[in-house]
Structures are given as C-alpha cells and as structure tokens.
Amino acid sequence: MGITKTIGFSTETNEMAEILKALGHPARLEIVKILMTSPSCICGDIVEVLPLAQSTVSKHLSELKKVGIIKGTVTGNNICYCLDEKVIQSIQSFISLVQTTCKTDSSCC
C-alpha cells in the first residue's frame, strides 16, 4: 500500500516505530532533554525555554504523550509533565540491542 503500512509487523515493532518517529523532531528532542533534567515540568516552563509558541509546544507535548514518552498530570490549571521511565527503558533496550548486534556481528559494515 505505501510506506505507512504496518500490518504484518509485530506490535512491539510498530510501537517502537511510533516512539522513534515522535522523537524525530528537534523540538520534541529538546522537550525530552528538558524533562531529563527536571523531575516534573509545567508546560509554561517548557515554553519559556523553547523558541516556540505555547500552542506549538502543546502540540509537541501531545505527540510525545500520545506515544507514551511523557506522562502528564493535571494540577489545578497546570499540567505537570515527566518522562515515562518504562518507555524510556524500552527505547534504551532497543538501542542497546542494535549497538550490541553491530559490535558482535563481523558482517556489519
């Protein structure tokens, strides 16, 4: 059908593809970096750091939340975001597997 066809791939593969796709934008990577240095963060704090409008930051936060990279909790009028350790661990495991496979496979370029 096209390059977006996901039928025939495992659920795990499709989920990792969505996670990595979400991380494929510089603003989202910056948001992850900000959250790495903070146990939680209110959306307004993120907006102050990035050269983007609040609505744009909210869209990026929504994409990260949709794939589970971040979680958010509502406190009054504010939403506090943090990284989801489980999803971060799955990304780390995937990257480690790729790295280990390339190091041990002599046919790797």
C-alpha positions in Angstrom: 0.0 0.0 0.0 2.6 2.6 0.9 5.4 3.4 3.3 3.0 3.7 6.2 1.8 0.0 6.0 2.2 -1.5 9.5 0.2 -4.8 9.0 2.5 -7.8 9.3 4.9 -6.3 11.8 4.8 -7.1 15.4 3.0 -4.8 17.9 6.4 -4.2 19.6 7.9 -3.1 16.3 5.0 -0.8 15.4 5.1 0.7 18.9 8.9 1.4 18.7 8.5 2.9 15.2 5.9 5.3 16.5 8.1 6.2 19.5 11.1 6.8 17.3 9.1 8.8 14.8 7.9 11.1 17.6 11.5 11.6 18.7 12.3 12.6 15.1 11.6 16.3 15.6 14.1 18.7 17.2 11.5 20.4 19.4 10.5 17.0 20.8 14.1 16.0 21.5 14.6 19.4 23.3 11.5 18.7 25.4 12.8 15.3 26.4 16.2 16.9 27.3 14.4 19.5 29.4 12.4 16.8 31.2 15.6 14.7 31.7 16.9 17.4 34.0 13.7 18.0 35.9 11.6 15.6 37.9 8.4 17.3 36.6 7.8 20.4 34.5 4.8 22.6 33.9 4.0 23.4 30.3 4.6 27.1 30.8 8.2 26.3 32.0 8.9 24.5 28.8 7.5 27.3 26.7 9.9 29.7 28.3 12.9 27.6 27.3 12.0 26.9 23.7 11.8 29.4 20.8 8.2 28.3 20.0 4.7 29.5 20.7 2.8 27.9 23.5 0.4 26.3 21.1 3.3 24.7 19.2 4.8 23.4 22.4 1.5 22.0 23.4 1.2 20.1 20.1 4.7 18.6 20.6 3.8 17.6 24.2 0.6 16.0 22.9 2.6 13.9 20.3 5.1 12.8 23.0 2.3 11.9 25.3 0.4 10.0 22.6 3.2 7.5 22.2 3.9 7.3 25.9 7.3 9.0 26.1 5.9 11.5 28.6 3.1 11.5 31.2 1.2 14.4 32.4 -0.8 15.1 35.5 -3.3 18.0 35.9 -2.8 20.2 39.0 -5.3 23.0 39.0 -4.8 24.9 35.8 -1.4 23.4 35.2 -0.2 20.2 33.6 3.0 18.7 35.0 4.9 16.5 32.6 7.6 14.0 33.2 9.3 11.2 31.3 7.7 7.7 31.4 10.5 5.6 32.8 9.1 2.4 31.3 9.0 3.8 27.7 12.5 5.4 28.1 13.8 1.9 29.2 12.3 0.3 26.1 14.0 2.8 23.9 17.3 2.2 25.7 16.9 -1.5 25.4 16.2 -1.3 21.6 19.2 1.0 21.0 21.4 -1.3 23.2 20.3 -4.3 21.1 21.2 -2.5 17.9 24.5 -1.5 19.3 25.3 -4.9 20.7 24.3 -6.6 17.4 26.6 -4.4 15.4 29.5 -4.8 17.7 29.3 -8.6 17.7 28.3 -9.1 14.1 31.5 -9.1 12.0 29.5 -8.7 8.8 28.3 -5.2 9.9 29.7 -2.5 7.6 
